Amino acid sequence: MVCQARSYFRQKYALQAIDTFYTLVLLFVFLGLGISVGLETLIRKILQAHFVLPAYLFVIFILYFLCAFPLNFYRSFILEHNFSLSKQALGDWWLDQLKSGVVAYLMVLLFVAALLYLINFLPHFWWLGISVFWIFCSFILVRLAPVVIMPLFFKYTVLTDELLRSRIMDLARKMQIGILDVFQINLSKKSLKANAAFTGMGKSRRVILADTLKDKYSYDEIEVILAHEFAHYKLKHIVKLLTVNCIFTFLLFYIIFKSSGPALAIFNLNTLNQPAAVPLFFAYFILFGIIMQPLEALFSRRYERSADKLALETTRAPEAFISMMNKLAEQNLADRAPHPLIKFFFFDHPPIDERIQSARSFQTVSI
């Protein structure tokens, strides 16, 4: 099982790196060969001005899907089936691709339209305006995702196991957290991995249990999982991470504002507020993400350790925590002890073995 998990994650890491590099190459080819400018020019000849941006984005979405299809299909379908982590039918996979593509297109269209408008309306402070807009949209997305987006991909039902539901609601009250209810989703239709989440904001806050977790884990194990999720809220980790992301957002757009002149000249672009410059923004996002990913992962791992600690202090169930971690490692083919470089770049959670060791230390102290 350990060798299988290592093989699975080595391929995952390699595919993730290849996908990032390949996307950058596609963007630079698209810009460098003048394809982006040519596409915008062609669309302007065919359509009226207010249809140019939607049409341009639609075409590049289709082109990117076609160019990235082999890698995407292997990474999200073939690999998961090869390691018996999914039983999703091919037709359902295609339907998910269509849904996610439509959602992504609409979100990108909204953002890019706001971006180009602000560049034109606030030529010297657009970076500030679009950062505020991005942050506002992020908060809206967190609130709406569990009630608008997730139901597009999973079937929601209120948890019918009243004893488990009662224990979860009691745990939420104990940790002074208000939730709407406890829901179950049919994750097993797409994946055999286990998962649980505490998601949403305000009145949309809810607990979500995957059926792959509810049916295979004890009540104590599920309770300690959710104590960990509640701990993130209790310790304000979500707010802290959003604050970090806000700072990174302002920094990213300010960097684009200050450095875009030479970049525009390299790719023969006239201005940032034209559709043909959109791939340049995407390239900035990817490069900035590569640079900042280890720092974001470092923050995240620190918060995960704090959440584990509070979950153990709340439930006083280190045995359940350890057994739960071992089950998750086996079911999800987790990389229990990754190479330090892999951990540095890819892990936003501490590795399983580290989390188990921390629980054992807590157990010893408690005794």
C-alpha positions as CSV (number, residue, x, y, z in Angstrom):
1,M,0.0,0.0,0.0
2,V,2.9,2.4,0.8
3,C,4.5,1.7,-2.5
4,Q,1.2,2.2,-4.3
5,A,0.6,5.5,-2.5
6,R,4.1,6.8,-3.4
7,S,3.6,5.8,-7.0
8,Y,0.3,7.6,-7.2
9,F,1.5,10.8,-5.7
10,R,4.7,10.8,-7.7
11,Q,2.6,10.8,-10.8
12,K,0.3,13.5,-9.3
13,Y,3.2,15.8,-8.5
14,A,4.8,15.2,-11.9
15,L,1.5,15.8,-13.7
16,Q,0.8,19.0,-11.7
17,A,4.3,20.4,-12.6
18,I,3.9,19.4,-16.3
19,D,0.4,21.0,-16.4
20,T,1.7,24.3,-15.0
21,F,4.7,24.4,-17.4
22,Y,2.6,23.3,-20.4
23,T,0.0,26.0,-19.7
24,L,2.7,28.7,-19.5
25,V,4.2,27.5,-22.8
26,L,0.8,27.6,-24.4
27,L,0.2,31.2,-23.2
28,F,3.6,32.4,-24.4
29,V,3.1,30.7,-27.8
30,F,-0.4,32.2,-28.1
31,L,1.0,35.7,-27.3
32,G,4.4,35.4,-29.0
33,L,3.1,34.2,-32.4
34,G,0.5,36.9,-32.5
35,I,-2.4,34.5,-32.3
36,S,-4.0,36.4,-29.5
37,V,-3.9,39.7,-31.4
38,G,-5.0,38.0,-34.6
39,L,-8.0,36.4,-32.9
40,E,-9.1,39.7,-31.4
41,T,-8.8,41.4,-34.8
42,L,-10.8,38.7,-36.5
43,I,-13.6,38.8,-34.0
44,R,-13.8,42.6,-34.2
45,K,-14.4,42.2,-38.0
46,I,-17.2,39.8,-37.4
47,L,-19.0,41.0,-34.3
48,Q,-20.1,44.2,-32.7
49,A,-17.8,45.7,-30.0
50,H,-19.7,44.5,-26.9
51,F,-19.6,40.9,-28.1
52,V,-15.8,40.8,-28.7
53,L,-14.7,39.9,-25.2
54,P,-17.3,37.1,-24.6
55,A,-16.4,35.6,-28.0
56,Y,-12.7,36.0,-27.5
57,L,-12.8,34.2,-24.1
58,F,-15.1,31.5,-25.5
59,V,-12.6,30.7,-28.3
60,I,-9.6,30.6,-26.0
61,F,-11.5,28.4,-23.5
62,I,-12.2,26.0,-26.3
63,L,-8.6,26.1,-27.7
64,Y,-7.2,25.5,-24.2
65,F,-9.5,22.6,-23.5
66,L,-8.5,21.0,-26.8
67,C,-4.7,21.5,-26.2
68,A,-4.8,20.4,-22.6
69,F,-7.3,17.6,-23.1
70,P,-4.9,14.6,-23.1
71,L,-3.1,15.7,-19.9
72,N,-6.4,16.6,-18.2
73,F,-8.1,13.4,-19.2
74,Y,-5.2,11.3,-18.0
75,R,-4.8,13.3,-14.8
76,S,-8.4,13.4,-13.7
77,F,-9.8,10.2,-15.2
78,I,-7.3,7.6,-16.2
79,L,-5.0,8.0,-13.2
80,E,-7.8,7.9,-10.7
81,H,-9.2,4.7,-12.2
82,N,-5.8,3.1,-12.5
83,F,-5.3,3.3,-8.7
84,S,-9.0,2.3,-8.0
85,L,-9.8,5.8,-6.5
86,S,-12.7,6.4,-8.8
87,K,-15.5,4.6,-10.4
88,Q,-17.0,7.6,-12.3
89,A,-18.4,6.7,-15.7
90,L,-16.9,8.4,-18.7
91,G,-20.2,10.2,-19.5
92,D,-20.4,11.6,-16.0
93,W,-16.8,12.9,-16.4
94,W,-17.7,14.6,-19.6
95,L,-20.7,16.2,-18.0
96,D,-18.6,17.5,-15.1
97,Q,-16.1,18.9,-17.6
98,L,-19.0,20.8,-19.3
99,K,-20.4,22.1,-16.0
100,S,-17.0,23.2,-14.7
101,G,-16.2,24.8,-18.0
102,V,-19.4,26.8,-18.1
103,V,-18.9,28.0,-14.4
104,A,-15.3,28.9,-15.1
105,Y,-16.1,30.8,-18.3
106,L,-18.8,32.9,-16.6
107,M,-16.6,33.7,-13.6
108,V,-13.6,34.6,-15.8
109,L,-15.9,36.7,-18.1
110,L,-17.2,38.7,-15.2
111,F,-13.7,39.3,-13.8
112,V,-12.1,40.2,-17.1
113,A,-14.9,42.5,-18.0
114,A,-14.4,44.3,-14.7
115,L,-10.6,44.3,-15.2
116,L,-10.7,45.9,-18.7
117,Y,-13.3,48.4,-17.6
118,L,-11.2,49.5,-14.6
119,I,-8.0,49.8,-16.6
120,N,-9.9,52.2,-18.9
121,F,-11.7,54.1,-16.2
122,L,-8.9,54.2,-13.6
123,P,-5.7,54.1,-15.7
124,H,-3.4,54.8,-12.7
125,F,-5.3,53.0,-9.9
126,W,-7.0,50.1,-11.7
127,W,-4.7,47.6,-9.8
128,L,-6.3,48.9,-6.5
129,G,-9.9,48.7,-7.9
130,I,-9.6,45.2,-9.4
131,S,-8.0,43.9,-6.1
132,V,-11.0,45.2,-4.1
133,F,-13.3,43.6,-6.7
134,W,-11.4,40.3,-6.6
135,I,-11.6,40.2,-2.8
136,F,-15.3,41.1,-2.8
137,C,-16.0,38.3,-5.3
138,S,-14.0,35.8,-3.2
139,F,-16.2,36.5,-0.2
140,I,-19.3,36.1,-2.3
141,L,-18.0,32.9,-3.8
142,V,-17.3,31.4,-0.3
143,R,-20.9,32.2,0.7
144,L,-22.6,31.0,-2.5
145,A,-20.5,28.0,-3.3
146,P,-22.3,25.5,-1.0
147,V,-25.7,26.6,-2.2
148,V,-25.1,27.4,-5.9
149,I,-22.0,25.7,-7.2
150,M,-21.6,22.4,-5.3
151,P,-25.2,21.3,-6.0
152,L,-24.3,21.4,-9.7
153,F,-21.9,18.5,-9.1
154,F,-23.2,16.6,-6.1
155,K,-26.6,15.5,-4.8
156,Y,-27.3,17.2,-1.4
157,T,-29.4,15.4,1.2
158,V,-29.8,16.2,4.9
159,L,-28.1,13.6,7.0
160,T,-30.6,11.0,8.0
161,D,-28.5,9.3,10.7
162,E,-30.1,11.2,13.6
163,L,-27.6,10.0,16.2
164,L,-24.6,11.2,14.1
165,R,-26.4,14.4,13.2
166,S,-27.1,15.0,16.9
167,R,-23.5,14.4,17.9
168,I,-22.3,16.8,15.2
169,M,-24.7,19.5,16.2
170,D,-23.8,19.1,19.9
171,L,-20.1,19.4,19.0
172,A,-20.9,22.6,17.1
173,R,-22.7,24.0,20.1
174,K,-19.8,22.9,22.4
175,M,-17.4,24.8,20.2
176,Q,-19.8,27.8,20.0
177,I,-20.3,27.5,16.2
178,G,-23.6,28.1,14.5
179,I,-24.4,25.9,11.5
180,L,-27.4,25.5,9.3
181,D,-27.5,21.7,9.3
182,V,-25.5,18.6,8.4
183,F,-25.6,17.4,4.8
184,Q,-24.4,14.3,2.9
185,I,-23.2,14.3,-0.7
186,N,-22.9,11.4,-3.1
187,L,-19.1,11.7,-3.5
188,S,-18.9,7.9,-4.2
189,K,-20.4,8.5,-7.7
190,K,-17.2,10.3,-8.6
191,S,-14.5,9.3,-6.2
192,L,-13.8,6.6,-3.6
193,K,-11.7,9.1,-1.5
194,A,-13.1,10.2,1.9
195,N,-13.8,13.9,2.7
196,A,-15.7,16.2,5.0
197,A,-16.0,20.0,5.1
198,F,-17.4,22.9,7.1
199,T,-18.2,25.4,4.4
200,G,-20.1,28.6,3.7
201,M,-20.4,31.9,5.5
202,G,-23.2,33.4,7.6
203,K,-26.5,31.6,7.1
204,S,-25.0,29.3,4.4
205,R,-22.5,27.6,6.9
206,R,-23.0,23.9,6.9
207,V,-21.3,20.6,7.5
208,I,-20.8,18.4,4.5
209,L,-20.0,14.7,4.8
210,A,-19.1,12.5,1.9
211,D,-20.9,9.2,1.8
212,T,-17.5,7.6,1.3
213,L,-16.6,8.8,4.8
214,K,-19.9,8.4,6.7
215,D,-20.2,4.8,5.8
216,K,-16.7,3.7,6.7
217,Y,-15.7,5.7,9.8
218,S,-16.9,5.5,13.4
219,Y,-18.9,8.3,15.1
220,D,-15.8,9.1,17.2
221,E,-13.6,9.4,14.1
222,I,-16.1,11.6,12.2
223,E,-16.5,13.7,15.3
224,V,-12.8,14.4,15.6
225,I,-12.6,15.2,11.8
226,L,-15.3,17.8,12.3
227,A,-13.8,19.1,15.5
228,H,-10.7,19.9,13.3
229,E,-12.9,21.7,10.7
230,F,-14.7,23.6,13.4
231,A,-11.3,24.5,14.9
232,H,-10.4,26.4,11.7
233,Y,-13.4,28.6,12.2
234,K,-12.9,28.9,16.0
235,L,-9.3,30.0,15.5
236,K,-10.2,32.4,12.7
237,H,-8.0,30.6,10.2
238,I,-10.3,31.3,7.3
239,V,-10.2,35.0,8.1
240,K,-6.4,34.9,8.4
241,L,-6.0,33.0,5.1
242,L,-8.3,35.4,3.4
243,T,-6.3,38.3,4.8
244,V,-3.1,36.7,3.5
245,N,-4.7,36.2,0.1
246,C,-5.9,39.8,0.1
247,I,-2.3,41.0,0.6
248,F,-1.1,38.7,-2.2
249,T,-3.8,40.0,-4.5
250,F,-2.9,43.6,-4.0
251,L,0.8,42.7,-4.5
252,L,0.1,40.7,-7.7
253,F,-1.9,43.4,-9.4
254,Y,0.5,46.1,-8.4
255,I,3.4,44.1,-9.9
256,I,1.4,43.8,-13.1
257,F,0.7,47.5,-13.1
258,K,4.4,48.4,-12.7
259,S,5.9,45.8,-15.0
260,S,3.3,45.5,-17.8
261,G,5.0,48.1,-20.1
262,P,7.9,45.9,-21.2
263,A,5.6,42.8,-21.3
264,L,3.2,44.6,-23.7
265,A,6.1,45.6,-25.9
266,I,7.5,42.0,-26.1
267,F,4.2,40.6,-27.3
268,N,3.3,43.6,-29.6
269,L,0.2,44.5,-27.5
270,N,-1.0,48.1,-27.5
271,T,-2.6,48.2,-24.0
272,L,-3.7,46.0,-21.1
273,N,-7.3,46.9,-21.6
274,Q,-7.7,44.8,-24.8
275,P,-9.0,41.2,-24.9
276,A,-5.7,40.1,-26.6
277,A,-3.8,40.9,-23.4
278,V,-5.9,38.5,-21.3
279,P,-3.4,35.6,-21.7
280,L,-0.7,37.9,-20.4
281,F,-2.7,38.3,-17.2
282,F,-3.1,34.5,-17.0
283,A,0.7,34.1,-17.3
284,Y,1.3,36.6,-14.5
285,F,-1.2,34.7,-12.3
286,I,0.5,31.3,-12.9
287,L,4.1,32.7,-12.3
288,F,3.0,34.5,-9.2
289,G,1.2,31.4,-8.0
290,I,4.4,29.3,-8.4
291,I,6.4,31.8,-6.4
292,M,3.9,32.2,-3.6
293,Q,2.7,28.6,-3.4
294,P,5.3,27.5,-0.8
295,L,4.6,30.4,1.4
296,E,0.8,29.8,1.3
297,A,1.4,26.2,2.0
298,L,3.6,27.1,5.0
299,F,0.8,29.2,6.5
300,S,-1.8,26.5,5.8
301,R,0.3,23.7,7.4
302,R,0.7,25.9,10.5
303,Y,-3.0,26.4,10.8
304,E,-3.7,22.7,10.2
305,R,-1.5,21.8,13.2
306,S,-3.3,24.3,15.4
307,A,-6.7,22.9,14.3
308,D,-5.5,19.4,15.1
309,K,-4.4,20.5,18.5
310,L,-7.7,22.2,19.3
311,A,-9.7,19.2,17.9
312,L,-7.8,16.8,20.3
313,E,-8.3,19.2,23.2
314,T,-12.0,19.4,22.5
315,T,-12.8,15.7,21.8
316,R,-10.1,14.2,24.1
317,A,-10.0,11.3,21.6
318,P,-6.4,10.8,20.3
319,E,-7.1,7.1,19.6
320,A,-10.0,8.1,17.3
321,F,-7.8,10.7,15.6
322,I,-5.0,8.2,15.0
323,S,-7.3,5.5,13.6
324,M,-9.0,8.1,11.4
325,M,-5.7,9.3,10.0
326,N,-4.6,5.8,9.2
327,K,-7.9,5.1,7.5
328,L,-7.6,8.3,5.4
329,A,-4.1,7.5,4.4
330,E,-5.1,4.1,3.2
331,Q,-8.4,5.1,1.5
332,N,-6.9,8.3,-0.2
333,L,-3.5,6.7,-0.9
334,A,-1.9,9.6,1.0
335,D,1.8,10.2,0.9
336,R,2.5,9.7,4.5
337,A,6.1,10.9,4.7
338,P,7.0,12.9,1.6
339,H,10.4,14.2,0.7
340,P,11.0,17.6,2.3
341,L,11.0,19.4,-1.1
342,I,7.7,17.8,-2.0
343,K,6.3,18.8,1.3
344,F,7.6,22.4,0.9
345,F,6.1,22.9,-2.5
346,F,2.9,20.8,-2.6
347,F,1.6,20.1,1.0
348,D,-0.9,22.5,2.5
349,H,-1.5,19.9,5.3
350,P,1.2,18.3,7.5
351,P,1.9,14.8,6.3
352,I,-0.1,12.0,7.9
353,D,2.7,10.5,9.9
354,E,3.5,13.9,11.4
355,R,-0.1,14.4,12.4
356,I,-0.3,11.0,14.0
357,Q,3.0,11.6,15.9
358,S,1.5,14.8,17.3
359,A,-1.6,12.9,18.4
360,R,0.5,10.3,20.1
361,S,2.4,13.1,21.9
362,F,-0.9,14.6,23.0
363,Q,-2.0,11.1,24.2
364,T,1.2,10.7,26.3
365,V,0.8,14.1,27.9
366,S,-2.8,13.5,28.6
367,I,-2.0,10.2,30.4
